[in-house]
């Protein structure tokens, strides 16, 4: 059994013990002497199954069950306290409000006992397991395949500092990727390749941690390096030696007193619970629109059919999450021969657009079928607008970081879409890209709601482009 599975198992055990003792406590309030006979109540057996499973699902959504060897004990303890409080509040209002009440203090004491029992058991088990994992890590019994990016004095200094630590930080250096063709500042590690070969090296050697140690004059290559690393998503952990500006701006946060000064590059775009809520919101809103506006869909379909020859719906291949292609569905707003000369972007007063198509595009009614794409999971309500591979190839030549947009589901609306509407040329695509990158770096449910609000304003004002 892996350490993480053991961690999860002890969470279940803590929930079971806490519930069992709390059940005996509640029986005592009813005047029943706490004994095994009090456990004959069928509700006890329901509880020992439902309560631990419920806590496990709760932790799976809001806690961290990925790797105990990467968990910080203090952060885990504070998170456990926070989540226990909200979990007990939920149980209190769902299980106890209609339970036995002697007087108003019964609620307070029952809440306190339930909270205390669950927190003490859970926190104790977690701290014991994490302390054991931490000691195994420091003893060198557990380590992660690590790649060093850089071959200068900073890289050599970082390497020597990490390998000479008495308490091991968990890095097992496999080799390094060189940034220059000259002689490296250290010879203890094998050179596995150069920067253009970074992706191959990581895949071949199953790297889990990448430490970037670039000289100040090499920082111009940092964007290219991160672009390549971000393709791996959360499969790898990226850390970089911060410069003095990062220290002065407060970007460096230390978790270990004796650890090397490294800046963690955050890969997770949204917490797991926010991703779940975002997807639930996508499904709920899409169903509501598809059903509630079915009359409008029918009306638009008739107008498209009467307005010009051709099909009502237009399907076009776009690139979505993780580079997977999908077929975007829209109401047809152009003539059927609109792209006989190859892929083209729409222009202001585009002669290819039909009269009814121009009206639809003004209020973005042509994008209403996009809600089907959202419902089936190809898209989200909010996210970077999906593009065709033909235009992506052109964008990547000027802005390689466009690949970051493929880390999230494309959306019906986006920050860039609100600012610029439909892009008419490559330069406008690049302008919109800046805001889409900002969106990804600041993804949250609050930002999604704000973008949707401004999208509605654009539609009401008829300012769609």
C-alpha positions in Angstrom: 0.0 0.0 0.0 1.4 3.4 -1.0 1.9 6.1 1.7 -0.9 8.2 0.1 -3.3 5.3 0.3 -2.4 4.8 3.9 -3.0 8.5 4.5 -6.5 8.2 3.0 -7.2 5.0 5.0 -6.4 6.7 8.3 -8.7 9.6 7.4 -11.5 7.1 7.1 -10.5 5.5 10.4 -10.4 8.9 12.1 -13.9 9.7 10.8 -15.2 6.3 11.9 -13.8 6.7 15.5 -15.0 10.3 15.8 -18.5 9.3 14.7 -18.6 6.3 17.0 -17.6 8.2 20.1 -19.9 11.1 19.2 -22.8 8.7 18.8 -22.1 7.3 22.3 -22.0 10.9 23.6 -25.4 11.7 22.1 -26.9 8.5 23.6 -25.6 9.8 27.0 -27.5 13.0 26.5 -30.7 11.0 26.0 -30.1 9.3 29.3 -28.8 6.0 27.9 -25.7 4.9 29.6 -22.8 4.8 27.1 -22.2 1.1 26.4 -22.0 -1.2 23.5 -25.7 -1.8 23.9 -26.3 1.8 22.9 -24.8 0.9 19.5 -27.8 -1.4 18.6 -29.4 1.6 17.0 -29.5 1.1 13.3 -28.5 4.8 12.8 -25.1 3.9 14.2 -24.4 1.4 11.4 -25.7 3.8 8.8 -23.3 6.4 10.2 -20.1 4.3 10.3 -20.5 3.8 6.6 -22.0 7.0 5.3 -20.0 9.5 7.5 -16.4 8.3 6.6 -17.3 8.0 2.9 -18.8 11.5 3.0 -15.6 12.9 4.7 -13.5 11.1 2.1 -15.4 12.7 -0.8 -15.2 16.1 1.0 -11.4 15.8 1.3 -11.1 14.6 -2.3 -12.7 17.8 -3.4 -11.2 20.3 -1.1 -8.0 18.8 0.3 -4.8 17.4 -1.1 -4.6 13.6 -1.6 -1.8 13.6 -4.3 1.5 12.8 -2.5 2.2 12.8 1.2 5.9 13.3 0.6 5.2 16.8 -0.8 2.8 17.9 1.9 3.9 20.6 4.4 2.8 19.7 8.0 1.9 23.2 9.1 -0.1 23.9 6.0 -1.9 20.5 6.3 -2.7 21.2 10.0 -4.3 24.6 9.2 -6.2 23.2 6.2 -7.4 20.3 8.4 -8.7 22.7 11.0 -10.5 24.8 8.4 -12.1 21.9 6.5 -13.1 20.1 9.8 -15.0 23.2 10.8 -17.0 23.5 7.6 -17.5 19.7 7.4 -18.9 19.6 10.9 -21.1 22.6 10.2 -22.6 20.7 7.3 -23.1 17.5 9.4 -24.6 19.6 12.2 -27.3 21.2 10.0 -28.1 17.9 8.2 -28.0 15.4 11.0 -28.5 17.1 14.4 -31.0 19.9 14.1 -33.9 17.5 14.5 -32.1 15.3 17.1 -32.6 15.2 20.8 -32.3 18.6 22.5 -32.2 19.1 26.3 -31.8 22.9 26.1 -30.1 25.4 23.9 -26.6 24.6 25.2 -27.1 21.1 23.7 -26.4 22.5 20.3 -23.2 24.2 21.3 -21.8 21.3 23.3 -22.7 18.8 20.6 -21.1 20.9 17.9 -17.9 21.3 20.1 -17.7 17.6 20.8 -18.2 16.6 17.2 -15.6 19.1 16.0 -13.1 18.3 18.7 -13.3 14.5 18.2 -13.0 14.7 14.4 -10.2 17.2 14.4 -8.1 15.5 17.1 -8.3 12.1 15.5 -7.7 13.4 11.9 -5.0 15.8 12.8 -3.2 13.3 15.0 -3.2 10.6 12.4 -2.1 13.0 9.7 0.7 14.6 11.6 2.1 11.1 12.6 2.0 9.9 9.0 3.5 13.2 7.6 6.2 13.2 10.1 7.2 9.7 9.2 7.1 10.6 5.5 9.2 13.7 6.2 11.8 11.7 8.0 12.0 9.1 5.3 12.5 12.0 2.8 15.2 13.6 4.8 17.0 10.3 5.3 17.2 9.8 1.5 14.9 6.8 1.5 12.5 8.6 -0.8 13.5 10.9 -3.7 12.2 12.3 -6.9 13.9 12.1 -10.4 15.2 15.6 -10.8 16.6 17.6 -13.7 18.8 20.7 -13.4 18.3 23.3 -16.2 21.5 25.4 -16.4 25.2 24.9 -16.5 26.7 28.1 -15.1 27.9 29.2 -11.6 24.4 29.4 -10.2 23.6 25.9 -11.3 26.8 24.6 -9.8 26.2 26.4 -6.5 22.6 25.1 -6.3 23.6 21.5 -7.0 26.4 21.6 -4.4 24.1 23.1 -1.8 21.4 20.5 -2.3 23.6 17.4 -2.4 25.6 18.5 0.7 22.6 18.9 2.9 22.5 16.6 5.9 18.7 16.6 5.7 18.0 15.5 2.2 15.4 17.6 0.3 14.2 14.7 -1.8 16.0 15.5 -5.1 17.7 12.6 -7.0 19.6 14.4 -9.8 19.5 12.5 -13.1 21.5 15.1 -15.1 21.3 18.6 -16.5 20.2 20.4 -19.6 22.8 22.8 -20.8 22.1 26.3 -22.0 25.5 27.0 -23.5 28.0 25.1 -25.7 30.9 25.8 -23.3 32.4 23.8 -20.5 29.9 23.5 -17.5 30.8 24.8 -14.1 30.4 21.2 -12.7 31.2 17.8 -13.9 29.3 15.6 -11.4 26.2 15.4 -13.5 25.8 14.0 -17.1 24.7 16.4 -19.8 21.4 15.0 -21.1 20.8 17.5 -23.9 20.3 21.2 -24.7 17.2 23.4 -24.2 15.5 22.4 -27.5 15.7 18.8 -26.3 14.1 19.5 -22.9 10.8 17.8 -23.5 12.5 14.6 -24.8 14.8 14.5 -21.8 11.9 14.8 -19.3 9.9 12.1 -21.0 12.8 9.7 -21.4 14.0 10.0 -17.8 10.5 10.3 -16.2 11.5 13.5 -14.5 9.3 14.7 -11.7 11.1 17.9 -10.5 12.8 20.5 -12.7 15.1 23.1 -11.0 16.0 26.1 -13.2 19.2 27.9 -12.4 19.9 30.5 -15.1 22.5 33.2 -15.0 21.0 36.8 -15.1 22.0 37.2 -18.8 20.2 33.9 -19.6 16.8 35.1 -18.4 15.7 35.9 -21.9 15.5 32.1 -22.4 13.3 31.6 -19.4 10.0 32.1 -21.3 11.0 29.5 -23.8 12.0 27.1 -21.0 8.7 27.5 -19.2 6.7 27.2 -22.4 8.2 23.7 -22.9 7.7 22.7 -19.3 4.1 23.9 -19.1 3.3 21.3 -21.8 3.6 18.7 -19.0 1.1 20.3 -16.8 1.0 19.1 -13.2 3.1 16.0 -14.0 6.2 17.9 -13.0 7.1 20.4 -10.3 9.1 23.4 -11.4 11.3 25.5 -9.1 13.6 28.4 -10.0 16.3 30.4 -8.3 14.7 33.8 -7.7 16.6 37.0 -8.4 16.8 40.0 -6.1 13.7 41.6 -7.7 11.6 38.6 -6.7 12.9 38.8 -3.1 12.1 42.5 -2.9 8.7 42.1 -4.4 7.8 39.4 -1.9 7.4 36.6 -4.5 9.6 34.2 -2.6 7.8 32.1 0.1 9.9 29.7 2.1 8.4 26.5 3.6 11.6 25.1 5.1 14.1 26.9 7.2 17.0 24.8 6.0 15.9 24.5 2.4 17.5 26.1 -0.6 16.0 29.4 -1.8 13.8 28.3 -4.7 10.6 29.8 -6.1 7.8 27.3 -6.8 6.1 27.9 -10.1 2.4 27.3 -9.6 1.0 24.8 -12.2 -2.5 24.4 -10.8 -4.8 26.9 -12.5 -7.8 26.4 -10.2 -8.4 24.4 -7.0 -10.1 21.1 -7.6 -13.3 22.3 -6.0 -13.5 25.4 -8.2 -12.9 23.2 -11.3 -15.8 21.0 -10.2 -18.1 24.0 -9.5 -17.1 25.6 -12.8 -18.1 22.4 -14.7 -21.3 22.1 -12.8 -22.1 25.7 -13.7 -21.3 24.9 -17.3 -23.8 22.0 -17.4 -26.5 23.8 -15.5 -26.4 27.0 -17.6 -26.1 25.1 -20.9 -29.2 22.9 -20.1 -31.1 26.0 -19.0 -30.3 27.9 -22.2 -30.9 24.9 -24.5 -34.3 24.1 -23.0 -35.4 27.6 -21.9 -34.5 29.3 -25.3 -35.6 26.4 -27.5 -38.2 28.8 -29.0 -35.4 31.2 -29.9 -33.3 28.5 -31.5 -36.3 27.5 -33.6 -36.9 31.1 -34.7 -33.2 31.7 -35.6 -33.2 28.4 -37.5 -36.1 29.5 -39.6 -34.6 32.9 -40.3 -31.3 31.3 -41.4 -33.1 28.9 -43.7 -35.2 31.7 -45.3 -32.2 34.1 -45.5 -29.9 32.2 -47.7 -29.2 28.8 -49.3 -27.4 26.2 -47.2 -27.6 24.4 -43.9 -28.9 26.0 -40.8 -25.9 24.9 -38.6 -22.3 25.3 -39.4 -19.7 22.9 -38.0 -16.0 23.8 -38.0 -13.0 21.9 -36.5 -11.4 23.8 -33.7 -8.6 22.9 -31.2 -9.6 22.4 -27.6 -8.3 21.2 -24.3 -4.9 19.6 -24.5 -4.8 20.2 -28.2 -7.7 17.8 -29.0 -9.8 18.8 -32.0 -13.6 19.1 -31.8 -16.3 20.4 -34.0 -17.7 23.8 -33.0 -21.4 24.2 -33.8 -22.8 27.6 -34.8 -25.8 29.0 -36.7 -24.5 29.7 -40.2 -24.0 33.5 -40.7 -22.1 33.4 -44.0 -22.6 32.1 -47.5 -21.7 28.5 -48.1 -18.9 29.5 -50.4 -17.3 31.8 -47.9 -14.0 30.0 -47.7 -13.4 28.7 -51.2 -10.1 30.5 -51.1 -9.1 28.8 -47.9 -9.4 29.8 -44.2 -10.2 33.5 -43.7 -10.9 35.7 -40.7 -14.1 37.8 -40.7 -13.7 41.5 -41.4 -15.9 44.5 -40.6 -18.7 44.7 -43.2 -17.6 41.4 -44.5 -19.4 40.8 -47.9 -19.5 37.0 -47.1 -21.9 37.6 -44.2 -25.6 37.3 -45.0 -28.0 40.1 -43.9 -29.5 37.9 -41.1 -26.0 36.7 -40.3 -24.9 40.3 -39.6 -27.8 40.7 -37.2 -26.9 37.5 -35.4 -23.3 38.4 -35.1 -24.1 41.8 -33.7 -25.9 40.1 -30.8 -23.8 36.9 -31.0 -26.9 34.8 -31.6 -24.9 32.7 -34.0 -23.0 31.3 -31.1 -26.1 29.9 -29.2 -25.4 26.4 -30.5 -22.0 26.6 -28.6 -24.0 25.7 -25.5 -24.2 22.2 -26.9 -20.4 22.1 -27.1 -20.3 23.2 -23.5 -22.8 20.6 -22.4 -20.8 17.7 -23.9 -17.6 19.0 -22.5 -15.8 20.4 -25.5 -16.0 23.9 -24.2 -16.8 26.0 -21.1 -18.9 29.1 -20.6 -15.7 31.1 -20.0 -12.4 30.4 -21.5 -10.1 31.4 -24.4 -12.0 31.3 -27.7 -11.0 28.2 -29.7 -9.1 28.7 -32.9 -8.5 26.6 -36.0 -5.1 24.8 -36.3 -4.4 26.9 -39.5 -4.4 30.1 -37.4 -2.8 28.6 -34.3 0.3 27.7 -36.4 0.6 31.4 -37.4 0.1 32.6 -33.9 2.7 30.2 -32.4 5.3 31.5 -34.7 5.0 35.0 -33.2 3.9 34.0 -29.7 4.9 30.5 -28.6 3.2 30.9 -25.3 -0.1 30.5 -27.1 0.2 26.9 -26.1 -0.8 27.8 -22.6 -4.3 28.4 -23.8 -4.6 24.7 -24.6 -4.3 23.9 -20.9 -8.0 24.9 -20.3 -11.3 24.3 -22.1 -12.0 27.0 -24.6 -15.0 29.1 -23.9 -18.1 30.8 -25.4 -16.8 34.1 -24.0 -13.5 35.3 -22.7 -11.7 38.3 -21.4 -10.1 38.8 -24.8 -13.5 38.4 -26.5 -15.1 41.0 -24.3 -12.3 43.4 -25.1 -11.9 42.8 -28.8 -14.8 40.7 -30.1 -14.0 38.7 -33.2 -10.4 39.0 -34.3 -10.2 40.3 -37.9 -6.4 39.7 -38.4 -3.4 38.1 -36.7 -2.4 41.3 -34.8 -5.9 41.4 -33.2 -5.5 37.7 -32.3 -2.2 38.6 -30.6 -3.9 41.5 -28.7 -6.6 39.1 -27.5 -4.0 36.6 -26.5 -2.6 38.9 -23.9 -5.9 39.0 -22.1 -6.5 35.3 -22.5 -3.1 34.6 -20.9 -4.0 37.0 -18.0 -7.3 35.1 -17.6 -5.4 31.7 -17.3 -3.0 33.2 -14.7 -5.9 34.5 -12.6 -8.6 31.9 -13.2 -11.3 31.9 -10.6 -15.1 31.5 -10.3 -15.3 35.2 -9.4 -13.5 36.2 -12.6 -15.7 33.9 -14.6 -18.8 35.6 -13.2 -17.4 39.1 -13.9 -16.6 38.1 -17.6 -20.1 36.7 -18.0 -21.6 39.9 -16.6 -19.7 42.1 -19.1 -20.6 39.7 -21.9 -24.2 40.2 -21.1 -23.7 44.0 -21.3 -22.1 43.6 -24.7 -25.0 41.6 -25.9 -27.7 43.9 -24.6 -25.9 46.9 -26.1 -25.5 45.1 -29.4 -21.8 45.8 -29.4 -20.8 42.3 -30.7 -18.2 42.4 -33.4 
